């Protein structure tokens, strides 16, 4: 009985270490990706219409349609895709901005 409890305890400990390592690795990867530069498109060439953009960051995948007219004013005012993001949603917001930049780069 004691041997079975020791084995169960070791299995629980091994599982806890594995989960902690996986979470730590995922968070570190997301922070690195969130800091990645967003490739700003040349908005002077952006054709009117709706364009599809996507980004894939292991845990966060975004695919969206961007209406050039709907978003252009905000981005043009900033002269960049470096616009305000949602507070508390850094990773998601950055993924969305990457997908927007991808869509606008596809608009040419």
Backbone as a printed PyTorch tensor [residue, N CA C, xyz], in Angstrom:
tensor([[[  0.8190,  -1.1940,   0.0000],
         [  0.0000,   0.0000,   0.0000],
         [  0.8660,   1.2630,   0.0000]],

        [[  1.9180,   1.2810,   0.8510],
         [  2.8010,   2.4370,   0.9190],
         [  3.5420,   2.6330,  -0.4150]],

        [[  3.9100,   1.5090,  -1.0290],
         [  4.6120,   1.5860,  -2.3100],
         [  3.7030,   2.2040,  -3.3770]],

        [[  2.4300,   1.8270,  -3.3760],
         [  1.4680,   2.3690,  -4.3350],
         [  1.2820,   3.8670,  -4.1140]],

        [[  1.2510,   4.2990,  -2.8520],
         [  1.1080,   5.7290,  -2.5490],
         [  2.3410,   6.5040,  -2.9980]],

        [[  3.5090,   5.9270,  -2.8240],
         [  4.7340,   6.5830,  -3.2660],
         [  4.7410,   6.7350,  -4.7800]],

        [[  4.3460,   5.6820,  -5.4730],
         [  4.2940,   5.7270,  -6.9360],
         [  3.2780,   6.7720,  -7.3990]],

        [[  2.1010,   6.7920,  -6.7640],
         [  1.0720,   7.7690,  -7.1180],
         [  1.5810,   9.1810,  -6.8550]],

        [[  2.2630,   9.3880,  -5.7370],
         [  2.8230,  10.7010,  -5.4100],
         [  3.8530,  11.1460,  -6.4280]],

        [[  4.7160,  10.2200,  -6.8520],
         [  5.7190,  10.5460,  -7.8630],
         [  5.0820,  10.8790,  -9.2040]],

        [[  4.0110,  10.1530,  -9.5490],
         [  3.3000,  10.4410, -10.8000],
         [  2.6560,  11.8230, -10.7630]],

        [[  2.0560,  12.1710,  -9.6240],
         [  1.4340,  13.4970,  -9.4720],
         [  2.5030,  14.5830,  -9.5590]],

        [[  3.6330,  14.3580,  -8.9070],
         [  4.7310,  15.3220,  -8.9580],
         [  5.2530,  15.4820, -10.3800]],

        [[  5.4490,  14.3740, -11.0850],
         [  5.9260,  14.4270, -12.4630],
         [  4.9310,  15.1710, -13.3580]],

        [[  3.6500,  14.9270, -13.1610],
         [  2.6150,  15.6240, -13.9390],
         [  2.6430,  17.1200, -13.6440]],

        [[  2.7740,  17.4870, -12.3850],
         [  2.8160,  18.9040, -12.0030],
         [  4.0240,  19.6010, -12.6300]],

        [[  5.1730,  18.9480, -12.6150],
         [  6.3810,  19.5290, -13.2120],
         [  6.1990,  19.6840, -14.7240]],

        [[  5.6320,  18.6910, -15.3610],
         [  5.4190,  18.7350, -16.8110],
         [  4.4550,  19.8660, -17.1900]],

        [[  3.3500,  19.9840, -16.4770],
         [  2.3690,  21.0380, -16.7630],
         [  2.9780,  22.4110, -16.5250]],

        [[  3.7070,  22.5800, -15.4430],
         [  4.3450,  23.8620, -15.1400],
         [  5.3420,  24.2360, -16.2310]],

        [[  6.1440,  23.2840, -16.6580],
         [  7.1270,  23.5500, -17.7190],
         [  6.4360,  23.9230, -19.0260]],

        [[  5.3480,  23.2340, -19.3620],
         [  4.6170,  23.5240, -20.5970],
         [  4.0090,  24.9250, -20.5520]],

        [[  3.4190,  25.2910, -19.4280],
         [  2.8290,  26.6250, -19.2910],
         [  3.9000,  27.7040, -19.3620]],

        [[  5.0080,  27.4840, -18.6730],
         [  6.0970,  28.4540, -18.6820],
         [  6.6160,  28.6430, -20.1000]],

        [[  6.7940,  27.5580, -20.8240],
         [  7.2830,  27.6270, -22.1950],
         [  6.2970,  28.3680, -23.0970]],

        [[  5.0060,  28.0870, -22.9380],
         [  3.9810,  28.7500, -23.7560],
         [  3.9380,  30.2430, -23.4850]],

        [[  4.0070,  30.6230, -22.2130],
         [  3.9670,  32.0460, -21.8670],
         [  5.1990,  32.7580, -22.4120]],

        [[  6.3500,  32.1340, -22.2920],
         [  7.5820,  32.7260, -22.8120],
         [  7.4900,  32.9090, -24.3300]],

        [[  6.9570,  31.9190, -25.0290],
         [  6.8060,  31.9920, -26.4830],
         [  5.8270,  33.0990, -26.8770]],

        [[  4.7050,  33.2090, -26.1590],
         [  3.7260,  34.2490, -26.4700],
         [  4.3060,  35.6470, -26.2410]],

        [[  5.0750,  35.8200, -25.1700],
         [  5.6980,  37.1240, -24.9190],
         [  6.6670,  37.4870, -26.0360]],

        [[  7.4140,  36.5030, -26.5020],
         [  8.3480,  36.7380, -27.6010],
         [  7.5820,  37.1250, -28.8720]],

        [[  6.4960,  36.4330, -29.1590],
         [  5.7070,  36.7300, -30.3460],
         [  5.0020,  38.0730, -30.2440]],

        [[  4.5570,  38.4300, -29.0320],
         [  3.8830,  39.7110, -28.8370],
         [  4.8330,  40.8770, -29.0880]],

        [[  6.1040,  40.6670, -28.8540],
         [  7.1030,  41.7100, -29.0720],
         [  7.5500,  41.7780, -30.5350]],

        [[  7.1510,  40.7930, -31.3370],
         [  7.5400,  40.7390, -32.7490],
         [  6.9860,  41.9400, -33.5000]],

        [[  7.8040,  42.4940, -34.3760],
         [  7.3940,  43.6630, -35.1510],
         [  6.2420,  43.3150, -36.0960]],

        [[  5.2810,  44.2180, -36.1610],
         [  4.1690,  44.0630, -37.1010],
         [  4.6040,  44.7040, -38.4100]],

        [[  4.5400,  43.9370, -39.4800],
         [  4.9650,  44.4340, -40.7830],
         [  3.9270,  45.4120, -41.3260]],

        [[  4.2230,  46.6780, -41.2080],
         [  3.2830,  47.7260, -41.6050],
         [  3.1840,  47.7930, -43.1300]],

        [[  1.9670,  47.7210, -43.6370],
         [  1.7810,  47.8000, -45.0890],
         [  1.8910,  49.2370, -45.5830]],

        [[  2.1660,  49.4110, -46.8720],
         [  2.1300,  50.7230, -47.5040],
         [  0.6650,  51.0290, -47.7890]],

        [[  0.0680,  51.8530, -46.9380],
         [ -1.3720,  52.0990, -47.0380],
         [ -1.7540,  52.9400, -48.2510]],

        [[ -0.7910,  53.6100, -48.8620],
         [ -1.1260,  54.3960, -50.0480],
         [ -1.5050,  53.4920, -51.2180]],

        [[ -1.0760,  52.2280, -51.1830],
         [ -1.3960,  51.2730, -52.2500],
         [ -2.5790,  50.3680, -51.9120]],

        [[ -3.1450,  50.5090, -50.7080],
         [ -4.2130,  49.6030, -50.2810],
         [ -5.4590,  49.8270, -51.1320]],

        [[ -5.8780,  48.7900, -51.8140],
         [ -7.0680,  48.8740, -52.6650],
         [ -8.3210,  48.7760, -51.7970]],

        [[ -9.3600,  49.5080, -52.1960],
         [-10.6410,  49.3870, -51.4870],
         [-11.1340,  47.9610, -51.6000]],

        [[-11.8630,  47.5540, -50.6070],
         [-12.4150,  46.2120, -50.6140],
         [-12.2000,  45.5400, -49.2700]],

        [[-12.4870,  44.2750, -49.2340],
         [-12.3220,  43.4910, -48.0200],
         [-11.2510,  42.4470, -48.2900]],

        [[-10.2940,  42.3690, -47.3720],
         [ -9.1410,  41.5000, -47.5480],
         [ -8.9950,  40.5860, -46.3500]],

        [[ -8.5650,  39.3600, -46.6060],
         [ -8.3930,  38.3570, -45.5490],
         [ -6.9560,  38.3810, -45.0490]],

        [[ -6.8210,  38.3570, -43.7260],
         [ -5.5070,  38.2880, -43.1020],
         [ -5.5130,  37.1990, -42.0480]],

        [[ -4.3440,  36.6640, -41.7360],
         [ -4.2680,  35.6330, -40.7100],
         [ -2.9210,  35.6760, -40.0340]],

        [[ -2.9110,  35.1790, -38.8280],
         [ -1.6800,  34.9650, -38.0870],
         [ -1.8700,  33.7130, -37.2450]],

        [[ -0.8080,  33.0090, -37.0130],
         [ -0.8910,  31.7510, -36.2800],
         [  0.2340,  31.7020, -35.2620]],

        [[ -0.1320,  31.8660, -34.0050],
         [  0.8310,  31.8490, -32.9070],
         [  0.5230,  30.6660, -32.0110]],

        [[  0.8180,  29.5070, -32.3750],
         [  0.5990,  28.2970, -31.5850],
         [ -0.7060,  28.3240, -30.7890]],

        [[ -0.8040,  29.1190, -29.7270],
         [ -2.0090,  29.1380, -28.8900],
         [ -3.0770,  30.1070, -29.3830]],

        [[ -2.6860,  31.0730, -30.2060],
         [ -3.6380,  32.0740, -30.7040],
         [ -3.5950,  32.0540, -32.2180]],

        [[ -4.7330,  31.7630, -32.8210],
         [ -4.8410,  31.7890, -34.2770],
         [ -5.9460,  32.7670, -34.6430]],

        [[ -5.6290,  33.6800, -35.5380],
         [ -6.5890,  34.6970, -35.9540],
         [ -6.6960,  34.6720, -37.4650]],

        [[ -7.9160,  34.6370, -37.9570],
         [ -8.1930,  34.8150, -39.3780],
         [ -9.3480,  35.7900, -39.4450]],

        [[ -9.1570,  36.8690, -40.2020],
         [-10.1890,  37.9020, -40.2270],
         [-10.2590,  38.5530, -41.5960]],

        [[-11.3710,  39.2380, -41.8190],
         [-11.5510,  40.0400, -43.0200],
         [-11.4530,  41.4950, -42.6000]],

        [[-10.6920,  42.2650, -43.3530],
         [-10.5040,  43.6790, -43.0500],
         [-11.0860,  44.4930, -44.1910]],

        [[-11.9910,  45.3820, -43.8390],
         [-12.5170,  46.3310, -44.8120],
         [-11.5780,  47.5220, -44.8000]],

        [[-10.9490,  47.7930, -45.9140],
         [ -9.9660,  48.8640, -45.9720],
         [-10.5870,  50.1870, -45.5440]],

        [[-11.7550,  50.4790, -45.9880],
         [-12.4190,  51.7310, -45.6210],
         [-12.6970,  51.8080, -44.1190]],

        [[-13.0770,  50.7140, -43.5010],
         [-13.4680,  50.7290, -42.0890],
         [-12.2940,  50.9740, -41.1510]],

        [[-11.1280,  50.5020, -41.4960],
         [ -9.9880,  50.6080, -40.5790],
         [ -8.9610,  51.6380, -41.0120]],

        [[ -9.0310,  52.0490, -42.2630],
         [ -8.0040,  52.9160, -42.8210],
         [ -7.8710,  54.2400, -42.0780]],

        [[ -8.9850,  54.8490, -41.6860],
         [ -8.9150,  56.1490, -41.0080],
         [ -8.0760,  56.0930, -39.7410]],

        [[ -8.3040,  55.0770, -38.9330],
         [ -7.5720,  54.9590, -37.6630],
         [ -6.0780,  54.7110, -37.9010]],

        [[ -5.7770,  53.8400, -38.8470],
         [ -4.3830,  53.5180, -39.1290],
         [ -3.6950,  54.6920, -39.8220]],

        [[ -4.4060,  55.3730, -40.7390],
         [ -3.8150,  56.5270, -41.4170],
         [ -3.5530,  57.6690, -40.4360]],

        [[ -4.4570,  57.8630, -39.4800],
         [ -4.2530,  58.9090, -38.4790],
         [ -2.9660,  58.6630, -37.6990]],

        [[ -2.6820,  57.4070, -37.4320],
         [ -1.4570,  57.0520, -36.7200],
         [ -0.2840,  56.8880, -37.6790]],

        [[ -0.5710,  56.8100, -38.9810],
         [  0.4420,  56.5330, -40.0060],
         [  1.1900,  55.2320, -39.7080]],

        [[  0.4620,  54.2840, -39.1150],
         [  1.0920,  53.0290, -38.7060],
         [  0.0150,  52.0580, -38.2470]],

        [[  0.3630,  50.7630, -38.2500],
         [ -0.5240,  49.7850, -37.6190],
         [ -0.2740,  49.7300, -36.1190]],

        [[  0.6080,  50.5920, -35.6190],
         [  0.9120,  50.6560, -34.1930],
         [ -0.1500,  51.5160, -33.5170]],

        [[ -1.3550,  50.9890, -33.4030],
         [ -2.4710,  51.7050, -32.7870],
         [ -2.7690,  51.0870, -31.4280]],

        [[ -3.5860,  51.7900, -30.6360],
         [ -3.9360,  51.2990, -29.3030],
         [ -4.5290,  49.9020, -29.3810]],

        [[ -4.2050,  49.0990, -28.3900],
         [ -4.7460,  47.7510, -28.3020],
         [ -5.5930,  47.6460, -27.0510]],

        [[ -6.3080,  46.5560, -26.9390],
         [ -7.2070,  46.3380, -25.8110],
         [ -6.3910,  46.0580, -24.5560]],

        [[ -6.6300,  46.8360, -23.5150],
         [ -5.9120,  46.6300, -22.2610],
         [ -6.2470,  45.2650, -21.6750]],

        [[ -5.2220,  44.5420, -21.2540],
         [ -5.4340,  43.2250, -20.6560],
         [ -5.5360,  42.1050, -21.6800]],

        [[ -5.4580,  42.4480, -22.9510],
         [ -5.5520,  41.4290, -24.0010],
         [ -4.3720,  41.5750, -24.9560]],

        [[ -3.1940,  41.7530, -24.3830],
         [ -2.0080,  42.0440, -25.1830],
         [ -1.7670,  41.0250, -26.2770]],

        [[ -1.7700,  39.7400, -25.9390],
         [ -1.4540,  38.7200, -26.9260],
         [ -2.5050,  38.6740, -28.0270]],

        [[ -3.7730,  38.6930, -27.6490],
         [ -4.8480,  38.6620, -28.6460],
         [ -4.8220,  39.9080, -29.5140]],

        [[ -4.6320,  41.0730, -28.8880],
         [ -4.6060,  42.3220, -29.6480],
         [ -3.4550,  42.3420, -30.6390]],

        [[ -2.2860,  41.9020, -30.2000],
         [ -1.1320,  41.8730, -31.0960],
         [ -1.3640,  40.8850, -32.2430]],

        [[ -1.9790,  39.7500, -31.9510],
         [ -2.2770,  38.7770, -33.0040],
         [ -3.2370,  39.3810, -34.0170]],

        [[ -4.2310,  40.1080, -33.5370],
         [ -5.1920,  40.7580, -34.4330],
         [ -4.4890,  41.7980, -35.2980]],

        [[ -3.5990,  42.6090, -34.6980],
         [ -2.8750,  43.6080, -35.4870],
         [ -1.9800,  42.9520, -36.5390]],

        [[ -1.3690,  41.8250, -36.2050],
         [ -0.5770,  41.0930, -37.2040],
         [ -1.4710,  40.6400, -38.3580]],

        [[ -2.6650,  40.1450, -38.0350],
         [ -3.5800,  39.6870, -39.0810],
         [ -4.0860,  40.8480, -39.9180]],

        [[ -4.3350,  42.0070, -39.2950],
         [ -4.7490,  43.1950, -40.0480],
         [ -3.6440,  43.6020, -41.0090]],

        [[ -2.4130,  43.6330, -40.5160],
         [ -1.2860,  43.9960, -41.3910],
         [ -1.1700,  43.0000, -42.5370]],

        [[ -1.3680,  41.7100, -42.2540],
         [ -1.3170,  40.6880, -43.2980],
         [ -2.4030,  40.9350, -44.3330]],

        [[ -3.6080,  41.2360, -43.8690],
         [ -4.7140,  41.4960, -44.8040],
         [ -4.4170,  42.7000, -45.6720]],

        [[ -3.9120,  43.7930, -45.0670],
         [ -3.6340,  45.0000, -45.8410],
         [ -2.4630,  44.7840, -46.7990]],

        [[ -1.4990,  43.9660, -46.4070],
         [ -0.4090,  43.6170, -47.3230],
         [ -0.9360,  42.8020, -48.4980]],

        [[ -2.0390,  42.0510, -48.2860],
         [ -2.6490,  41.2660, -49.3580],
         [ -3.5510,  42.1050, -50.2650]],

        [[ -3.7680,  43.3760, -49.8910],
         [ -4.7240,  44.2080, -50.6250],
         [ -4.1240,  44.8160, -51.8870]],

        [[ -2.9060,  44.5130, -52.1780],
         [ -2.2380,  45.1330, -53.3380],
         [ -2.3450,  44.2590, -54.5590]]])
